[in-house]
Amino acid sequence: MFSRYKKPTAGEPAAAAPKAEAPAAANVKPMAARRPGVGGTAPAVAIDKEKKRKERMGELKVELHKRLLDNLNLSALEHASEAELRQEIVSISTEALEELSVVLNKDERSVLFQELYHEVMGLGPLEPLLQDDTVNDILVNGPQQVFVERAGKLSLTDTTFKDERHLLRIIDKIVSAVGRRVDESNPYVDARLADGSRFNAMVPPIAVDGSLVSIRKFKKEKLGVDDLVKFGAFTEEMAAYLQAAVATRLNVIVSGGTGSGKTTTLNALSSFIDDAERILTIEDTAELQLQQTHVGRMESRPANVEGRGAVTQRDCLRNALRMRPDRIIVGETRGEEVIDMLQAMNTGHDGSMTTIHANSARDGISRLENMIAMAGIEMPIKAVRSQIASAVNLIVQASRLQDGSRRMTSITEITGMEGDVISMQEIFRYERLGLAPDGKIVGRFTATGVRSAYADRFRAWGYDLPASIYEPVAAE
């Protein structure tokens, strides 16, 4: 029936194996012959019945998956179309169901065949979540708990793995595709899926209650400035100011916590860069989606299993300086590469951008100071701050609020030094006004009334912003 993609065999066919060697077959009874249990309340009986049905379907799927791996010639399937592969899985599975004397209705067969296709060619139970465009993050806490984030809110799904071995097999499938491995000697891994999604996993013994997996999904469609304004992330006035800041080559740092939208904001800001400029991007995991013509992308690389071959962001940044960039964009600055980043901003690479983890603009400055100290550079604190004040012009603060919404909560300019302290002035801010009955935060964006220190620079470059954008919003 499925000779085209069946593994070549020598001697007797695999189907001639004794039935005693198919343990799952004995456990899977014909579904048509099942009867609901008696006793207890109706809801309890229904829940118990559904639980047992899922267990039997899980056992059946494991047995059919084993038979598929035994029969399919996976190397030949690399050149097969999706339709051919699906037909092959249906053929093998249908024959196996007949051998096992299992009767399924049409819907159960359809779901089973789809899940088997995901097991063979995809990431098993995770595949439907990866294909769901409403899901932003997938978080796995052991084989029986899979959470997703939708619109900033976490929720538990009914997706499960059969056991820890099933989950480990999916993890191994992901990491082996990018030439990595994860086991007891190397119990954590950071990788990127084929579609660009960020993948991180930790396995036992480090993960106590089962393997931990997090997947930050890659957005296929880049959100533009107009989209973020429409979603309420910031206002048109703030967008006009940021356009002038980026176009006139101010050095910008996007600051924020985990999941606050730093990379999305950086992507949006990059849309203001002129198409004629040469841009080099440096990231640990390539996420930036720049639309300009002249973009060179670099990605750092961890050490191999022998502890060799690591390429850090600092290595990439040093080489980028020799590649005649107009601008350098570092996806996230978190270590000693901060030295080279600040040097680049100070030495002819105006308009460079990066992100850092910080909770406010002032906290972002402290983070930069700490990273310089961790890099082992012994400099007086005044010299360090002078270097930062000279290099950085603008700090954009992105925050994730308690209702899951993401807002640009502050735009702050760095104007120089006053003694030993870096002087700063806030141009725009987000003010929280209260909490709606549905838990949504009520607030507004407003200017602070402070005129930009770079207004003359904007005007000289052809961006004459009206004075009205710096006027605070009148209280209601």
C-alpha positions, -999 to +999 in steps of 0.1 A: +000+000+000+028+024+008+057+009-010+070+041-025+082+055+008+085+024+029+119+014+043+137-012+023+137-045+042+157-077+038+141-111+043+107-113+061+087-081+063+085-062+096+047-069+098+055-106+105+067-098+140+048-116+168+019-097+181+033-100+216+059-074+207+033-047+202+025-039+239+004-008+232-019-028+209-031-049+238-039-018+258-059-002+231-094-016+228-118-009+199-134+024+206-167+012+192-169-014+220-164+010+249-191+017+274-194+046+298-189+039+335-217+036+359-221+055+392-212+090+404-225+123+392-230+129+355-202+156+353-177+134+371-185+104+348-181+126+318-148+140+330-135+105+339-147+092+305-129+120+286-097+115+306-097+077+298-105+085+262-075+109+260-052+083+277-063+056+252-058+080+223-024+089+236-014+052+238-027+046+203-008+076+190+025+063+205+020+029+189+011+043+155+041+068+157+064+038+164+050+020+134+054+051+112+091+054+122+096+017+116+080+018+081+087+053+067+119+059+048+125+094+061+154+101+038+132+095+008+104+117+023+127+148+023+118+152-014+081+143-010+054+170-010+033+176+020+002+160+003+022+128-005+035+126+031+001+131+046-013+104+023+015+080+033+008+086+070-029+080+064-022+047+045+002+033+072-020+044+101-052+030+085-035-004+080-022-003+116-056+005+130-071-025+111-044-048+126-051-034+161-089-038+156-094-002+166-125+016+154-125+054+152-151+078+139-143+103+111-134+132+134-111+111+157-093+097+126-088+132+113-074+145+146-052+115+150-037+117+115-030+154+119-012+148+153+008+120+137+019+143+109+030+169+135+049+141+154+068+130+122+075+163+105+068+190+131+072+195+169+044+173+180+019+188+205+036+222+201+029+225+164-007+238+166+004+265+191+032+275+168+007+279+139-017+299+160-010+336+152-027+348+184-001+331+206+030+352+214+048+329+239+047+291+246+058+281+280+062+244+290+065+234+326+070+196+324+050+173+302+016+180+317+016+218+318+017+240+286+009+277+290+005+303+262+005+341+262-022+359+243-026+397+243-003+399+273-022+373+294-010+338+303-035+309+302-032+271+306-039+250+275-052+214+273-020+206+253+001+179+270+029+155+263+026+118+270+055+118+294+089+133+300+105+111+274+081+125+248+089+161+257+127+154+257+123+138+222+107+170+209+135+192+226+162+170+210+145+173+176+147+211+179+183+214+191+197+187+168+184+206+138+207+235+147+237+213+155+233+215+193+227+190+220+211+190+254+216+163+281+226+159+317+261+172+310+248+202+291+213+207+306+203+240+290+202+253+254+193+285+236+185+281+199+163+295+171+136+276+153+133+275+115+108+304+114+131+326+136+113+320+169+135+321+200+138+287+219+152+281+253+151+248+273+164+234+305+162+197+312+166+175+344+185+174+367+184+213+366+147+213+359+133+196+389+097+188+379+103+181+342+119+199+313+112+236+310+107+251+275+100+287+265+094+298+229+091+335+220+074+334+186+088+352+157+064+378+142+060+371+105+046+406+099+066+435+113+046+460+133+052+495+119+050+529+136+014+534+124+004+500+139+019+508+173+002+542+173-031+525+164-026+500+193-020+528+217+017+521+224+025+558+218+010+589+201+014+605+167+033+635+184+057+610+200+061+593+166+069+626+149+095+634+175+111+599+172+112+602+134+131+635+137+155+619+164+163+588+143+165+607+109+189+633+124+212+605+137+208+607+174+221+577+193+191+559+209+188+533+236+155+515+241+152+505+277+127+481+293+120+449+311+115+414+297+086+412+273+081+450+273+084+453+236+120+466+233+127+447+200+094+457+185+101+493+194+136+491+179+122+476+147+097+505+145+124+531+151+146+515+124+119+523+098+129+560+100+164+552+088+171+564+052+173+536+027+207+549+014+225+542+047+245+510+054+233+493+085+249+464+104+229+445+130+244+424+158+222+400+179+224+369+200+192+357+184+183+373+150+150+390+156+153+424+139+134+428+107+149+458+089+134+468+056+162+489+042+182+478+012+217+478+026+215+457+058+242+433+070+230+409+098+253+392+123+245+367+150+267+356+179+274+319+184+279+299+216+307+275+222+304+239+208+303+208+229+341+210+233+339+245+246+354+261+215+342+282+186+323+308+206+317+342+188+305+369+211+285+401+204+317+420+211+336+400+185+309+408+160+309+445+170+346+449+166+345+434+131+314+456+123+335+487+129+358+477+100+329+472+076+322+509+069+288+510+087+267+542+088+248+528+117+253+499+140+222+483+157+229+459+186+198+438+194+206+438+232+236+451+251+241+430+283+279+427+288+313+439+279+303+448+243+289+480+259+325+494+257+327+490+219+291+502+215+298+535+233+330+539+214+312+534+181+286+560+191+314+584+200+335+579+169+316+586+137+287+561+139+260+585+149+225+571+148+234+538+163+208+520+185+206+492+210+184+479+238+191+473+275+172+459+305+162+487+328+131+500+345+136+537+339+159+561+320+180+568+351+182+531+359+193+526+323+223+549+329+232+529+360+230+497+340+255+510+315+278+520+343+276+485+358+282+468+325+314+489+320+325+479+355+318+442+348+339+444+317+369+450+339+376+485+327+390+506+356+379+541+350+369+569+374+331+572+377+332+607+363+350+595+332+326+567+327+296+590+330+312+615+307+317+587+281+280+577+284+267+613+283+288+620+252+276+588+234+239+585+242+214+611+232+180+596+238+165+569+261+131+554+251+115+535+280+092+507+270+071+490+298+047+462+301+018+472+324+000+450+348-029+445+324-006+431+298-005+462+276+028+476+263+034+513+264+062+537+256+062+552+291+090+578+287+112+596+262+142+612+279+170+632+265+206+632+279+218+668+277+253+665+292+270+666+326+265+687+357+294+680+379+296+643+384+260+637+375+245+631+340+218+656+333+186+644+317+152+659+307+120+640+300+101+651+269+071+627+269+056+604+295+027+581+301+005+590+331-016+564+348-050+577+359-067+547+373-080+512+367-111+503+348-136+477+361-124+452+336-088+455+349-076+477+321-052+505+330-066+540+322-039+565+313-028+591+289+003+602+270+015+638+275+044+661+268+062+675+299+063+710+286+101+708+281+114+719+247+138+694+231+175+702+235+179+690+199+152+713+184+178+733+165+194+701+152+160+689+140+154+722+122+188+722+105+180+687+091+146+698+078+124+685+107+108+717+121+086+703+147+057+726+159+061+739+194+026+725+202+039+689+205+059+699+236+028+713+253+013+691+281-022+676+277-047+696+297-062+678+327-098+666+321 
